[in-house]
């Protein structure tokens, strides 16, 4: 925390020079926010409890446990599964941190299959593809049970060394990459 104490003030001053006013601050440690006026704090910050959360860009931050959680888009009632419907629903799965990318790619692959069939946007997809879609869509309900720690480094001291390990692979349908941070205290 000591390194973070002046970070908010310094960041705000630098960005104000460029015409950007940072506001709606939230943190899970009081010392970080000591120099932030109440008017610039997020409304969620009144009292931090186990239920305190903040949402941005499809990600929920569970403040007290310092974890991210996926927020699923609302489900729309649909009569038919069409190429347009599949693309609309898959596009709602905004995942800026890539936390659920392995799950999202399956929905995109189903859309890819629908596109290969050369159907128009509003033609129903074949029953076998519609079943795959429904199975995948229902499985998204389990994502709300996943939690991702926000902080990658543990402990209060600086690591003596840190290494990034990158892996990637691809196929005809998709590609993927993964980066791991290895730190030694």
N, C-alpha and C positions, 0 to 999 in steps of 0.2 A: 504493500500500500504506500510506503513513503515516496516512491518514485511517481506515483499517480497523483499525489496531492496537488501539485501545481499544474498538472497536465491540462485539466479542464480550463483553468484561467488562461494559461498560455495559448491553448488552441483557440479559445474564443477571441482573444486579442488579435491573433494572426488572421483569423478568418474575417473579422470585422473590417480589417484593412482592405479586404477584397470585396466587401459589401455583403458578406454572409453572416447572418445572425443565428448562431446555434441556440436552440432552446429545447424544451421538453426533455431535460436531462433526467436520467434515472440511474442509480447505482445500488449495489448491494452492500456498500460500506459507507457509513456516514462521513468519514474524513474526506472522501473524494468530493462530496457535494458541499463542503463547508463554505466555500466561496461563491456558490451559485445562489442567486436570489430566488426566493420562493416562486416568483412570477415566471422564472425560466425552468422550473422543475416540472416534470411530468405529473399529470393529475393522479397517477397511480402511486405516487411517492408519499402520500399523506402518512401512511403507517405501513411498514413492511411486515407482512405476516406470511405464513407458509402459502397462502393463496394469492399473494401479490404476483401479478404477471404483467408483462408489457408485450405488445404485438407490433411487428413491423415486417413488411414484405413476406407475408405467409409464414413467418416464424414466430413462435411464442417463446418469450424468455421467462422462465420461472425464476424470479429474482432471488428468493432466499436460498434455493438449492443451486443456483447459478448454472442452470441447464437450459438447453434449447429443446423445444418440442414442436413437431410439425402441426400445422393448423390446416385441416382439410377444407376444401371449398364446399359450399352448400350443394346438396344434391338437388338436381332438377328432375321433375317428373317427365318421363319420355315415353311416347307411344312406340316409336321405332328407333332402332339403332342404325344410324346412317353415318356416312363418312363425315358429314358436317358435325354431327353430334359428338363423334369420337374426338375429332380435332378440338372442338370447343371445350370438352371436359379435360382432355390431356393438357391443353394450354392453361387451364386454371391451376395446375400443379406447379406453381412458381416455387423454385427451390434455389435461391441465390447462393447458398452455401454448399450445395451439392450433397446434402445429408441424405436425401432419399433418391438420389439419381439412379441407383440400381433398380428401384421400383418404378420410377417414371419411365425408364427406357422400355419397359415391357408394354406400357400403354402406347408409346410411340411406335413400337414394332407392330402392334395390332393395327394402328392407323396406316402404317406402311403396307401391310397386307391388304387392307381395304383399298388403298390407292392402286395397287398392282392389278386389282380386278377391273379397273377402268369403269367403275360405276360413276354415275353423276352424284353430286353432293347430297341429294335428298333421296336417293334410292336406298331401300333397306339392304343391309349387308346380308350375306348368306347366314343361315342358322348356326353353322359351326363357328363362324367368326363372331356372331352375336353372343354365343355362349361363352367364348373365350373372353370377350369384352366384359360381360356381366360378372364373370368369376373374378377377373382382375379388379373391376370397380368395387365389388363387395369386399375384397381383401384390403382395400385402402383403409377400411375402418380400423384395422389393427395398428396402423401407423401412429395413432394417438397414444399408444402405449410406449412408444420409443422415447427415450430421453438421451440427449447428447450433451456431455459436459462442455461448457463454454471455454473454460481455461484449459489449455493444453499442457502447461507447465505446472508442476506441483511444487510445494515447498515455498519458503519465503526468500530463499537466497538465489542468486544468479547461478545458472548452470555453468559448470566448468567447461563443458563442450556441448555443442548441439550439431546434429547432422540431419539433413533432409534426404530421405530415400524415396525416389520416384519410380513408379512402375506403370507401364501402359501396354495395351494390347488391343487388337481390333479383329473384326470379322466382316463378313459381307453385310450383316445387319446392323452392327453397332461397333463403337469403340469405347474404351474406358481408360481412365488413369486414376492412380491413387498416389498420394504423397503421405509419408509417415515422418513425424518428427521424433528423433531420438535425442533425449537430453540426459546428461550425466551431472548429478549434483556433487 
